[in-house]
Amino acid sequence: MGRAFECRRRAKEARWDTMSRVFPKLAKSITMAAKNGGPDPSANAPLRLAIATAKGQNLPKDKIDAAIKRAAGKDAADIVEVAYEGKGPHGSLFYIECATDNTNRSVVNMKTIFNKNGGQIVNSGQLDFMFTRKAVVEFDLTPNLNPEEIELELIDAGLEELEVDDDGVARAIGESASFSNLTHAIETLGIPVKKAGLQRLPTQPVELTEEQMAEVEAILEKIEDDDDVQSVYTNLA
């Protein structure tokens, strides 16, 4: 009984730890989407998808509503979106997108993480050519969906590539300018979108050994834990 209770306690703590880190980031992404495109999800695709992503992560409805309302307040007016670029060990590269009300704090935090873990922050734009910005829409490829048929349906909407992983999660990838068309086309097919947005994909992915990956993941975990960080992209294969 004692061991079972301890396992449940640790599992509960892990869930709360995840919620405490993820929920604020989800709420902030909703606030920024509403700030940039308006509070009506039906007329604001990024907001609609931010809400869908938050619901998929079990963010409560009252927190979603509060995040939308916050977009019209002073707190949201103080939040700006900034990006940082960094080099880590073993040729690893990082592109970090933040939403912050204090850029000085954000840059100090990022520099500290890299400096303590064998890396460095570099000047803005220095690594931009190592990543290409793409529209990426994720959805579950259920048994009733044929990948080849979906590809044909989405080509006119800007689809460049359809990836499917071993868990049946499909990723529709297209040019960044096709984001709205690609998302709308998938929704029109009656396919629920799990997650969608503009992502930076590496132009020259690198392969690392397990030992090297452990060093890089030490930086990655610390970056993702920072409250201001919304997205992190790497050149890892």
Rosetta blueprint (number, residue, H / E / L):
1 M L
2 G H
3 R H
4 A H
5 F H
6 E H
7 C H
8 R H
9 R H
10 R H
11 A H
12 K H
13 E H
14 A H
15 R H
16 W H
17 D H
18 T H
19 M H
20 S H
21 R H
22 V H
23 F H
24 P H
25 K H
26 L H
27 A H
28 K H
29 S H
30 I H
31 T H
32 M H
33 A H
34 A H
35 K H
36 N H
37 G H
38 G L
39 P L
40 D L
41 P H
42 S H
43 A H
44 N L
45 A H
46 P H
47 L H
48 R H
49 L H
50 A H
51 I H
52 A H
53 T H
54 A H
55 K H
56 G H
57 Q L
58 N L
59 L L
60 P L
61 K H
62 D H
63 K H
64 I H
65 D H
66 A H
67 A H
68 I H
69 K H
70 R H
71 A L
72 A L
73 G L
74 K H
75 D H
76 A H
77 A H
78 D L
79 I L
80 V E
81 E E
82 V E
83 A E
84 Y E
85 E E
86 G E
87 K E
88 G L
89 P H
90 H H
91 G H
92 S L
93 L E
94 F E
95 Y E
96 I E
97 E E
98 C E
99 A E
100 T E
101 D L
102 N L
103 T H
104 N H
105 R H
106 S H
107 V H
108 V H
109 N H
110 M H
111 K H
112 T H
113 I H
114 F H
115 N H
116 K H
117 N L
118 G L
119 G L
120 Q E
121 I E
122 V E
123 N L
124 S L
125 G L
126 Q L
127 L L
128 D H
129 F H
130 M H
131 F E
132 T E
133 R E
134 K E
135 A E
136 V E
137 V E
138 E E
139 F E
140 D E
141 L L
142 T L
143 P L
144 N L
145 L L
146 N L
147 P H
148 E H
149 E H
150 I H
151 E H
152 L H
153 E H
154 L H
155 I H
156 D H
157 A H
158 G L
159 L E
160 E E
161 E E
162 L E
163 E E
164 V E
165 D L
166 D L
167 D L
168 G L
169 V E
170 A E
171 R E
172 A E
173 I E
174 G E
175 E E
176 S H
177 A H
178 S H
179 F H
180 S H
181 N H
182 L H
183 T H
184 H H
185 A H
186 I H
187 E H
188 T H
189 L L
190 G L
191 I L
192 P L
193 V L
194 K L
195 K E
196 A E
197 G E
198 L E
199 Q E
200 R E
201 L E
202 P E
203 T L
204 Q L
205 P L
206 V E
207 E L
208 L L
209 T L
210 E H
211 E H
212 Q H
213 M H
214 A H
215 E H
216 V H
217 E H
218 A H
219 I H
220 L H
221 E H
222 K H
223 I H
224 E H
225 D H
226 D L
227 D L
228 D L
229 V E
230 Q E
231 S E
232 V E
233 Y E
234 T E
235 N L
236 L E
237 A L
